[in-house]
Amino acid sequence: MFDYDYILKDSGAVTSSGYGTVDSEAQVLNLGEGLIRGNVHIEVGAMKMNNNNQLYQIHLMGGDDSDFTNQVALASIELGCREVIEGTKDSKLGRYILPFENEQNGVIYPYVRVRHTIGGTSPSINYVARLEKDLPVLGRTTQITTTTTTT
């Protein structure tokens, strides 16, 4: 379900490493005290790739307080030119979905924000990131029915 309260970065090109903003303001979301599972939806609308050395890393960072005194990467993706990323193909424009949970090594991180780390010759990426939370722990439940036939 789309919820405007869970936008981590709105549209706009970034050309240096930093954190996601919404309406030019730093965006930090408080997920609350409990365990949260969900997805980070990243929509990449433009990505400079013309020098074969651009690298774009996008991380969902979890913090134990709103200042991110202690922070960890809860989910990450690496995009860019095949010469600098793992894999054999350049990254494409479009949607990327990263599953996450706000617990790591027994610690719940109630605060989240998105961080982008970019490098290469004149890098530029335009993406939107939003959070979808409260997903089922084990996904879809399937009921198994058995029947017995006697003759």
MARMIKE-266474 format. One record per residue: x, y, z of N, C-alpha, C in turn; residue in one letter. Coordinates in steps of 0.2 Angstrom, whole numbers, padded with zeros to 4 digits, always signed. Example, Ala and Ser with C-alpha at 12.3 -4.5 7.8 and 13.67 -1.06 7.14 Angstrom:
! MARMIKE-266474
+0066-0028+0039+0062-0022+0039+0066-0016+0039A +0064-0011+0035+0068-0005+0036+0064+0000+0039S 
This chain:
! MARMIKE-266474
+0004-0006+0000+0000+0000+0000+0004+0006+0000M +0003+0011-0004+0007+0017-0005+0005+0022+0001F +0010+0025+0004+0008+0029+0010+0013+0035+0009D +0011+0041+0008+0015+0047+0007+0019+0048+0013Y +0017+0046+0019+0021+0047+0025+0028+0043+0025D +0028+0038+0021+0034+0034+0021+0039+0035+0015Y +0039+0041+0012+0043+0043+0007+0050+0044+0010I +0055+0041+0008+0062+0042+0011+0066+0047+0007L +0065+0048+0000+0068+0053-0004+0063+0054-0010K +0062+0061-0011+0058+0062-0017+0062+0063-0023D +0059+0065-0029+0062+0065-0035+0067+0071-0035S +0073+0070-0039+0078+0075-0039+0085+0072-0040G +0088+0074-0045+0095+0072-0046+0100+0073-0040A +0104+0068-0038+0109+0069-0034+0116+0068-0037V +0121+0072-0035+0128+0071-0039+0133+0070-0034T +0131+0069-0027+0136+0068-0022+0133+0064-0017S +0137+0060-0013+0135+0056-0008+0131+0060-0002S +0126+0057+0000+0122+0060+0006+0116+0056+0008G +0111+0060+0011+0105+0056+0013+0099+0059+0010Y +0094+0055+0010+0088+0057+0006+0084+0063+0009G +0081+0066+0005+0077+0072+0007+0070+0072+0004T +0065+0075+0007+0059+0076+0005+0057+0084+0005V +0055+0087+0000+0054+0094+0000+0061+0098+0003D +0066+0095+0001+0073+0098+0003+0075+0098+0010S +0071+0094+0014+0072+0093+0021+0074+0085+0022E +0079+0085+0026+0082+0078+0028+0076+0074+0031A +0075+0068+0028+0070+0063+0030+0072+0057+0034Q +0069+0057+0040+0070+0052+0045+0063+0049+0047V +0062+0043+0047+0056+0040+0049+0057+0036+0055L +0052+0037+0060+0052+0033+0066+0047+0027+0065N +0049+0021+0065+0045+0015+0064+0042+0013+0071L +0044+0015+0076+0042+0013+0083+0046+0008+0086G +0044+0005+0091+0049+0001+0095+0049-0006+0093E +0044-0009+0090+0044-0016+0088+0048-0018+0082G +0048-0024+0080+0051-0027+0074+0046-0025+0068L +0049-0023+0063+0046-0021+0057+0049-0025+0051I +0045-0028+0047+0048-0031+0041+0044-0027+0035R +0048-0026+0030+0045-0022+0024+0049-0022+0018G +0048-0018+0013+0052-0017+0007+0053-0010+0006N +0059-0008+0003+0061-0002+0001+0060-0002-0006V +0056+0003-0009+0055+0003-0016+0059+0009-0019H +0063+0007-0024+0067+0013-0027+0066+0013-0034I +0064+0019-0036+0062+0020-0043+0067+0025-0046E +0071+0022-0050+0077+0025-0054+0074+0028-0060V +0074+0035-0061+0072+0038-0067+0077+0040-0072G +0083+0041-0069+0089+0043-0073+0095+0042-0069A +0100+0040-0073+0107+0037-0070+0112+0038-0075M +0117+0043-0074+0122+0044-0079+0127+0038-0079K +0129+0036-0085+0133+0030-0086+0138+0030-0091M +0139+0036-0094+0143+0037-0100+0150+0037-0099N +0153+0036-0093+0160+0036-0093+0163+0029-0090N +0158+0024-0090+0159+0017-0088+0163+0016-0081N +0162+0021-0077+0165+0021-0070+0160+0024-0065N +0154+0025-0066+0149+0027-0061+0146+0022-0057Q +0146+0023-0050+0144+0018-0045+0139+0022-0041L +0133+0018-0040+0128+0021-0035+0126+0016-0030Y +0127+0017-0024+0125+0013-0019+0120+0016-0015Q +0114+0013-0014+0108+0015-0010+0107+0011-0004I +0107+0014+0002+0106+0010+0008+0100+0012+0012H +0097+0008+0015+0092+0009+0021+0096+0009+0027L +0097+0015+0030+0101+0015+0036+0096+0015+0042M +0098+0011+0047+0094+0010+0054+0098+0014+0059G +0094+0017+0063+0098+0021+0069+0094+0019+0076G +0098+0019+0081+0095+0018+0087+0092+0024+0091D +0094+0030+0088+0090+0036+0090+0090+0041+0083D +0086+0046+0084+0085+0050+0078+0091+0054+0076S +0096+0054+0079+0103+0057+0077+0107+0052+0074D +0105+0045+0074+0109+0040+0071+0116+0039+0074F +0116+0040+0081+0122+0039+0084+0125+0033+0083T +0121+0027+0083+0124+0021+0081+0119+0019+0075N +0122+0018+0069+0118+0016+0063+0121+0010+0059Q +0116+0006+0056+0118+0000+0052+0115+0001+0046V +0117-0003+0041+0114-0004+0034+0109-0009+0035A +0102-0008+0034+0097-0013+0035+0096-0017+0028L +0097-0013+0023+0096-0016+0016+0101-0011+0011A +0103-0014+0006+0108-0011+0001+0107-0013-0006S +0108-0009-0011+0109-0011-0018+0114-0007-0021I +0118-0010-0026+0123-0007-0029+0121-0006-0037E +0121+0000-0039+0119+0001-0046+0125+0004-0050L +0125+0004-0056+0130+0007-0060+0132+0004-0066G +0138+0005-0068+0141+0002-0074+0144-0005-0073C +0144-0009-0077+0146-0016-0076+0154-0016-0074R +0157-0011-0077+0165-0011-0075+0166-0010-0068E +0161-0008-0064+0163-0006-0057+0158-0009-0052V +0153-0013-0054+0148-0017-0050+0149-0024-0051I +0147-0028-0046+0147-0035-0047+0142-0037-0052E +0144-0041-0057+0139-0043-0062+0142-0042-0069G +0138-0043-0074+0141-0043-0081+0137-0038-0085T +0132-0034-0082+0128-0030-0086+0127-0023-0082K +0126-0018-0086+0125-0011-0083+0118-0012-0080D +0117-0008-0075+0111-0007-0071+0106-0003-0076S +0100-0005-0075+0094-0002-0079+0090+0003-0075K +0087+0008-0079+0082+0012-0075+0076+0008-0073L +0072+0010-0068+0066+0006-0066+0066+0005-0059G +0062+0000-0057+0060-0001-0050+0064-0007-0047R +0067-0005-0041+0071-0010-0037+0067-0011-0030Y +0066-0017-0028+0063-0018-0022+0068-0022-0017I +0069-0019-0011+0074-0022-0007+0070-0024+0000L +0070-0030+0002+0067-0032+0008+0071-0030+0014P +0068-0028+0019+0072-0027+0025+0068-0028+0032F +0072-0028+0037+0069-0028+0044+0073-0024+0048E +0070-0021+0053+0074-0016+0057+0077-0019+0063N +0078-0025+0063+0082-0029+0068+0089-0031+0065E +0094-0031+0069+0100-0033+0067+0104-0035+0073Q +0106-0042+0073+0110-0044+0079+0107-0043+0086N +0100-0044+0086+0096-0043+0092+0094-0036+0094G +0096-0031+0090+0095-0024+0091+0090-0022+0086V +0084-0018+0089+0079-0015+0085+0081-0008+0084I +0081-0006+0077+0083+0001+0075+0076+0004+0073Y +0074+0009+0078+0067+0012+0076+0067+0017+0071P +0073+0020+0070+0073+0026+0065+0077+0023+0059Y +0074+0026+0053+0077+0024+0046+0078+0030+0042V +0082+0030+0038+0083+0035+0032+0087+0032+0027R +0087+0035+0021+0090+0032+0015+0097+0036+0014V +0102+0032+0012+0109+0035+0011+0111+0033+0004R +0114+0038+0000+0116+0036-0006+0124+0038-0006H +0128+0033-0009+0135+0034-0009+0137+0033-0017T +0139+0039-0020+0140+0038-0027+0147+0040-0029I +0150+0038-0034+0157+0039-0037+0157+0038-0044G +0163+0040-0047+0164+0040-0054+0165+0047-0057G +0166+0047-0063+0167+0054-0067+0160+0057-0068T +0159+0063-0064+0152+0067-0065+0146+0062-0064S +0146+0059-0058+0140+0054-0057+0133+0058-0056P +0128+0056-0058+0121+0059-0057+0116+0053-0057S +0112+0053-0052+0106+0048-0052+0100+0052-0049I +0094+0051-0052+0088+0053-0050+0084+0047-0048N +0082+0047-0041+0078+0041-0039+0073+0044-0034Y +0068+0040-0033+0063+0041-0027+0063+0034-0023V +0063+0035-0017+0063+0029-0012+0058+0030-0007A +0054+0024-0006+0049+0024-0001+0049+0018+0002R +0045+0018+0008+0045+0012+0012+0038+0009+0012L +0038+0002+0012+0032-0002+0013+0033-0006+0019E +0029-0005+0024+0031-0009+0030+0025-0013+0032K +0026-0017+0038+0021-0022+0041+0019-0027+0036D +0024-0030+0033+0023-0036+0029+0023-0042+0033L +0019-0048+0031+0019-0054+0035+0026-0057+0036P +0027-0060+0041+0033-0063+0043+0036-0068+0038V +0031-0073+0036+0033-0078+0032+0030-0078+0025L +0027-0072+0023+0024-0072+0017+0017-0075+0017G +0015-0077+0011+0008-0080+0010+0007-0086+0014R +0002-0087+0017+0000-0094+0020-0004-0098+0015T -0002-0104+0014-0006-0109+0010-0009-0114+0014T -0015-0115+0013-0019-0121+0016-0018-0127+0012Q -0016-0133+0015-0016-0139+0012-0022-0143+0014I -0025-0146+0009-0031-0150+0010-0030-0157+0007T -0031-0162+0011-0030-0169+0009-0037-0172+0009T -0038-0177+0004-0044-0180+0004-0043-0188+0003T -0047-0192+0006-0046-0199+0006-0052-0202+0003T -0051-0206-0002-0056-0210-0006-0056-0217-0004T -0062-0220-0002-0062-0227-0001-0066-0230-0006T -0065-0236-0008-0069-0240-0013-0071-0246-0011T 
